[in-house]
Amino acid sequence: MPTSTYTIAIVGASGKLGRLITEHLITQHPEIQIHAIARSKDKYSPVVQTAPQVKLFQASSSDKVALRTALSGTDICVCTYFGTPDLMLHGQKLLIDICIEESIPRFMGSEFTFNYLAMRPGQHPAEDWILEYSSYLAMREEGSGGKLRSVRVLNGAFMEAVFAPFMQWVDPDLNTFKHYGSGEEVIEMTAIADVGAFAAEVAADEHAVGCFNVLGDRKTIPDIARIWGDVFGVETKVECRGSLGGLDAQMWAAYHREPNNPEAWTGLFYNHAMADGAIYLGGLDNGRIPNVKAVDLREFLQQGMPAQLW
């Protein structure tokens, strides 16, 4: 619990994850002041717009003057950008610079994903930005002389995204589930609502720094098919699409064919990356955040069809 007036800045507060973080803080930590920052004040949810502890700010990702005004006087900047590599890299670099200039002691970046720190440059072209961003953050943190500390929340895949068409794992109309490899490859996943709650609780702890690995569930494609069948009362089918080596060749061929069309290949790269045990989270920190009880896959599906939850 903060010992005095404590203020959290949430950049991208009108987006899905930003809204979840902001609304969790409003309901669970009414004593905390919030600076909600978005491109347009019209896009905030009614809960955010009317909460007495929230100040609304309007700023684009490149407007340093407006961002500096919005971040001034806060105790942590939480970035929830979701967009192009240019936004994710250069937009967050600007926020890091402002944090140091304004003596904001902590920065939580938009890194809500698997253990990307174990990735190699070029392993996933759509995610190369995150390695450059991480290097920049580490350099600025080290050069700040202790003025800035980084905070990370890693959560595997969003549970909703596991069922998204671009991942090509699930055909909900045919109740068919597809995988590459042996089928024993594990997918780590967390519902986006739980990611928001975890991130909010970490941000609310003024002493929290470093990396927090949180997770809702670990399941293989056959596991997912079985649970889907149980929850929705249908027969499911599991298909193997080929070996991981075949996937490697397919994804690179798709990339070289259309490098400027990520929709044509990014799901294949995610398939391959998530089958690589190197990016698993390892030890979990759920127990360090006891106020949040993450749902597992069965509980998640019992809430409704994934397409309606995203």
C-alpha positions in Angstrom: 0.0 0.0 0.0 1.5 3.4 -1.0 2.4 5.5 2.0 1.4 8.9 0.5 -0.4 10.2 -2.5 0.5 7.8 -5.3 -0.2 8.4 -9.0 -0.1 5.9 -11.9 0.0 7.1 -15.5 -1.6 4.7 -18.0 -0.6 5.4 -21.6 -3.1 3.9 -24.0 -5.9 3.9 -21.4 -8.7 3.7 -23.9 -7.5 0.5 -25.4 -8.6 -3.0 -24.3 -5.7 -3.7 -21.9 -5.3 -0.1 -20.8 -9.0 0.0 -19.9 -8.8 -3.2 -17.9 -5.8 -2.0 -15.9 -7.4 1.4 -15.3 -10.8 0.0 -14.2 -9.1 -2.6 -11.9 -7.2 0.3 -10.2 -10.4 2.3 -9.9 -12.4 -0.5 -8.2 -9.6 -2.2 -6.2 -7.4 0.8 -5.3 -9.6 3.9 -5.0 -6.9 5.6 -3.0 -4.6 5.7 -6.0 -4.7 8.7 -8.4 -4.6 7.9 -12.1 -3.5 9.9 -15.1 -5.3 8.2 -18.1 -3.7 9.1 -21.4 -5.1 8.4 -24.9 -5.2 9.9 -28.3 -8.8 11.0 -27.8 -10.8 11.7 -24.6 -13.9 10.5 -26.4 -12.6 6.9 -26.4 -12.5 6.4 -22.6 -15.0 4.0 -21.0 -17.8 5.5 -18.9 -16.2 4.0 -15.8 -12.9 5.8 -16.5 -14.6 9.1 -17.5 -16.5 9.4 -14.3 -14.1 8.1 -11.7 -13.1 10.9 -9.3 -9.5 9.7 -8.9 -8.9 9.8 -12.7 -7.5 12.8 -14.7 -8.0 12.5 -18.4 -5.3 13.5 -20.8 -5.2 13.6 -24.6 -1.8 12.9 -26.3 -0.6 11.2 -29.4 2.3 8.8 -29.2 4.7 11.3 -30.7 3.5 14.5 -28.9 6.3 14.9 -26.4 4.9 18.1 -24.9 1.5 16.6 -24.2 2.9 13.3 -23.0 5.3 15.2 -20.7 2.4 17.2 -19.2 0.4 14.0 -18.7 3.3 12.1 -17.1 4.5 14.9 -14.8 4.2 14.1 -11.1 3.4 10.4 -11.5 5.1 7.5 -9.7 5.0 5.0 -12.5 4.3 5.0 -16.2 2.4 2.0 -17.5 2.4 1.7 -21.3 -0.3 -0.4 -23.0 0.4 0.4 -26.6 -0.7 -2.2 -29.1 0.2 -1.5 -32.8 2.9 -1.3 -35.4 6.6 -2.0 -34.6 7.2 1.7 -35.1 4.7 2.6 -32.4 5.9 -0.1 -30.1 9.6 0.8 -30.4 9.7 4.6 -31.0 6.6 5.4 -29.0 8.0 3.6 -25.9 11.5 5.0 -26.4 9.9 8.5 -26.1 8.1 7.5 -22.9 11.3 6.1 -21.4 13.1 9.4 -22.1 10.3 11.4 -20.6 10.3 9.3 -17.5 14.0 10.1 -16.9 13.5 13.8 -17.7 10.6 14.0 -15.3 12.2 11.8 -12.6 9.4 9.2 -12.8 11.0 6.3 -10.9 9.4 3.3 -12.7 8.4 2.3 -16.2 6.2 -0.7 -17.1 6.4 -1.3 -20.9 4.0 -2.9 -23.2 5.7 -6.3 -23.2 2.7 -8.5 -22.2 3.8 -11.6 -24.0 6.0 -14.7 -23.7 9.7 -14.7 -22.6 10.9 -12.7 -25.5 14.3 -12.1 -23.8 15.2 -15.6 -24.9 14.5 -14.9 -28.5 17.3 -14.4 -31.1 17.2 -11.4 -33.5 15.4 -12.5 -36.6 13.7 -15.4 -34.9 10.3 -13.6 -35.3 10.6 -10.6 -37.7 7.4 -9.0 -36.4 8.8 -9.0 -32.9 12.4 -7.8 -33.6 11.3 -4.4 -32.3 11.0 -5.8 -28.8 14.6 -6.8 -28.6 15.8 -3.3 -29.7 13.3 -1.8 -27.2 14.6 -4.0 -24.4 18.2 -3.0 -25.2 17.3 0.6 -25.2 15.4 0.3 -21.9 18.3 -1.5 -20.3 20.8 1.1 -21.5 18.7 4.1 -20.3 18.0 2.3 -17.0 21.6 1.7 -16.3 22.6 5.2 -17.4 20.0 6.8 -15.2 22.0 6.1 -12.0 19.0 4.5 -10.3 16.5 7.2 -11.3 14.5 4.8 -13.4 13.7 1.1 -12.7 12.0 -1.1 -15.2 9.0 -3.4 -14.5 7.9 -6.3 -16.7 4.8 -8.4 -16.7 5.2 -11.5 -19.0 2.1 -13.7 -19.5 2.6 -16.0 -22.4 -0.1 -15.7 -25.1 -3.3 -13.9 -24.5 -5.8 -16.8 -24.0 -8.2 -15.0 -26.4 -5.5 -14.9 -29.1 -5.0 -18.7 -29.0 -8.4 -19.0 -30.7 -7.8 -16.1 -33.1 -7.9 -17.1 -36.9 -4.4 -15.8 -37.5 -2.9 -18.4 -35.2 -4.5 -21.2 -37.2 -4.8 -23.5 -34.2 -8.6 -23.7 -34.0 -11.5 -23.9 -36.5 -14.4 -23.3 -34.1 -17.0 -23.9 -36.9 -15.7 -27.5 -37.5 -14.4 -28.0 -33.9 -11.0 -28.9 -35.4 -7.7 -28.2 -33.7 -4.4 -28.2 -35.6 -0.8 -28.3 -34.5 2.7 -28.7 -35.9 5.1 -31.2 -34.3 4.2 -34.0 -32.0 1.2 -32.4 -30.4 3.0 -32.4 -27.0 4.2 -28.8 -27.4 2.8 -26.6 -24.6 1.1 -23.2 -25.1 1.4 -20.8 -22.2 -1.6 -18.5 -21.9 -3.4 -16.0 -19.7 -6.8 -14.3 -20.2 -6.4 -10.6 -21.0 -8.6 -9.6 -18.1 -6.2 -11.4 -15.7 -3.2 -9.8 -17.4 -4.8 -6.4 -16.8 -5.4 -7.3 -13.1 -1.9 -8.6 -12.6 -0.4 -5.5 -14.3 -2.6 -3.2 -12.2 -1.5 -4.9 -8.9 2.2 -4.7 -9.8 1.8 -1.1 -10.7 0.0 -0.4 -7.5 3.0 -1.8 -5.5 5.4 1.1 -5.2 8.3 -1.4 -4.4 7.7 -3.8 -7.3 10.6 -3.8 -9.9 12.0 -6.3 -12.3 10.2 -9.1 -14.1 6.9 -10.8 -13.0 6.0 -14.0 -14.8 2.3 -14.7 -14.5 0.2 -17.4 -16.2 -3.4 -18.7 -16.4 -2.7 -22.1 -17.9 -0.3 -24.4 -19.9 -2.0 -26.7 -22.4 -1.2 -28.7 -25.6 -3.4 -28.5 -28.6 -4.9 -32.0 -27.8 -5.6 -30.7 -24.3 -7.4 -27.6 -25.7 -9.5 -29.8 -28.0 -10.5 -32.0 -25.1 -11.5 -29.1 -22.9 -13.4 -27.4 -25.7 -15.3 -30.6 -26.3 -16.2 -30.9 -22.6 -17.3 -27.3 -22.2 -19.3 -27.0 -25.4 -20.6 -30.6 -25.6 -19.2 -31.3 -29.1 -16.9 -33.9 -30.7 -13.5 -32.4 -31.6 -10.9 -33.4 -34.1 -7.1 -32.9 -33.8 -4.9 -32.7 -36.9 -1.2 -32.5 -37.4 -0.2 -30.0 -40.0 3.4 -31.3 -40.3 6.7 -31.2 -38.5 8.3 -28.2 -36.8 11.0 -28.4 -39.5 8.3 -28.1 -42.2 6.8 -25.2 -40.3 10.1 -23.5 -40.3 10.4 -23.7 -44.0 6.8 -22.7 -44.6 7.0 -19.6 -42.4 10.2 -18.3 -43.9 8.9 -18.9 -47.4 5.7 -16.9 -46.6 7.8 -14.1 -45.1 10.1 -13.8 -48.1 7.2 -13.9 -50.4 5.3 -11.1 -48.6 7.6 -9.4 -46.1 5.3 -6.3 -45.9 2.2 -8.4 -45.2 2.6 -9.7 -41.6 -0.9 -11.2 -41.7 0.4 -13.8 -44.2 3.1 -15.1 -41.9 3.1 -13.8 -38.3 0.8 -16.6 -37.1 3.2 -19.2 -38.4 6.1 -17.5 -36.6 4.1 -17.5 -33.4 3.3 -21.2 -33.8 7.0 -21.9 -34.1 8.1 -19.6 -31.3 5.6 -21.1 -28.9 6.7 -24.6 -29.7 10.2 -23.6 -28.7 10.7 -24.3 -25.0 13.3 -21.5 -24.8 10.6 -18.8 -24.6 8.6 -20.5 -21.8 8.2 -18.4 -18.7 9.8 -20.8 -16.2 9.1 -20.0 -12.6 5.9 -18.1 -11.9 5.1 -15.1 -9.7 1.4 -15.6 -9.4 1.9 -16.2 -5.7 3.5 -12.8 -5.3 0.2 -11.2 -6.4 -2.4 -12.9 -4.2 -5.2 -10.5 -5.0 -5.5 -12.0 -8.5 -6.7 -15.5 -9.2 -6.2 -16.2 -12.9 -8.7 -18.4 -14.7 -7.5 -21.6 -16.3 -8.6 -22.6 -19.8 -11.7 -24.5 -18.7 -12.9 -21.5 -16.6 -12.1 -19.2 -19.5 -14.2 -21.2 -22.0 -17.1 -21.5 -19.6 -17.5 -17.7 -19.9 -18.5 -18.1 -23.6 -17.1 -18.5 -27.1 -13.6 -16.9 -27.4 -14.7 -14.7 -30.4 -17.2 -13.0 -28.0 -14.6 -12.5 -25.3 -11.9 -10.8 -27.3 
